[in-house]
Amino acid sequence: MSQELTITLLDKTLSVACPAGQAEALLESAQLLNEQMLKVQQKKPSASLLNVALIAALNLSYELLENKNQQIANEQSMTQLSELVAQALAD
């Protein structure tokens, strides 16, 4: 079951469907997107709304990818460290 939520992005109000139990996450996501869009709009005041949205989405996607890559690197480091600890304990 989904519910209707109203979000605001750059003073534009949108109604979106939201799965039950996900309203808080969707509102937080909308707030994050709005903040990114405001930053882009401040840097490029003549950019169209579409370009502002696309640049903000690209920035957020880049941050997500960077975080994912960092998580993978951290997991690899933890695996190596665990192997070293296990080897040291076995000796």
C-alpha positions as CSV (number, residue, x, y, z in Angstrom):
1,M,0.0,0.0,0.0
2,S,1.4,3.4,-0.9
3,Q,0.6,6.9,0.3
4,E,0.8,10.3,-1.3
5,L,3.5,12.7,-0.1
6,T,4.0,16.3,-1.0
7,I,7.6,17.4,-1.5
8,T,9.0,20.7,-2.5
9,L,12.0,21.1,-4.8
10,L,13.1,24.7,-5.6
11,D,9.8,26.1,-4.6
12,K,8.0,23.5,-6.9
13,T,5.5,21.3,-5.1
14,L,5.1,17.7,-6.2
15,S,2.9,14.9,-5.1
16,V,4.6,11.5,-5.2
17,A,3.5,8.0,-4.3
18,C,5.5,6.5,-1.4
19,P,5.5,2.9,-0.2
20,A,4.1,2.4,3.3
21,G,6.8,3.0,6.0
22,Q,9.1,4.9,3.6
23,A,7.8,8.4,4.1
24,E,10.6,9.6,6.4
25,A,13.3,8.3,4.0
26,L,11.6,9.9,1.0
27,L,11.2,13.2,2.7
28,E,14.9,13.1,3.8
29,S,15.9,12.2,0.2
30,A,13.8,15.1,-1.2
31,Q,15.5,17.5,1.3
32,L,18.9,16.3,0.3
33,L,18.0,16.8,-3.4
34,N,16.6,20.2,-2.8
35,E,19.8,21.3,-1.0
36,Q,21.9,20.1,-3.9
37,M,19.6,21.8,-6.4
38,L,19.9,25.1,-4.4
39,K,23.7,24.8,-4.4
40,V,23.7,24.3,-8.2
41,Q,21.3,27.1,-8.7
42,Q,23.5,29.5,-6.6
43,K,26.5,28.6,-8.7
44,K,24.7,28.7,-12.0
45,P,21.8,31.1,-11.6
46,S,21.0,31.2,-15.4
47,A,20.7,27.4,-15.6
48,S,17.3,26.0,-16.5
49,L,15.4,24.0,-13.9
50,L,16.1,20.8,-15.9
51,N,19.9,21.5,-16.0
52,V,19.8,22.3,-12.3
53,A,18.1,19.0,-11.6
54,L,20.4,17.0,-13.8
55,I,23.6,18.5,-12.3
56,A,22.3,17.9,-8.8
57,A,21.5,14.3,-9.7
58,L,24.9,13.8,-11.2
59,N,26.6,15.3,-8.1
60,L,24.6,13.0,-5.8
61,S,25.3,10.0,-8.0
62,Y,29.0,10.8,-7.9
63,E,28.9,11.0,-4.1
64,L,27.0,7.7,-3.9
65,L,29.6,6.0,-6.1
66,E,32.5,7.5,-4.1
67,N,30.9,6.2,-0.9
68,K,30.3,2.8,-2.5
69,N,34.0,2.6,-3.6
70,Q,35.2,3.6,-0.1
71,Q,33.0,1.0,1.5
72,I,34.5,-1.7,-0.8
73,A,38.0,-0.5,0.0
74,N,37.2,-0.6,3.7
75,E,35.8,-4.1,3.5
76,Q,38.9,-5.3,1.6
77,S,41.1,-3.7,4.3
78,M,39.1,-5.4,7.1
79,T,39.4,-8.8,5.3
80,Q,43.1,-8.4,5.0
81,L,43.4,-7.3,8.6
82,S,41.3,-10.3,9.7
83,E,43.5,-12.6,7.7
84,L,46.6,-11.1,9.3
85,V,45.2,-11.5,12.8
86,A,44.1,-15.1,12.1
87,Q,47.6,-15.9,10.7
88,A,49.3,-14.3,13.7
89,L,47.1,-16.3,16.1
90,A,47.8,-19.5,14.2
91,D,51.6,-19.0,14.5
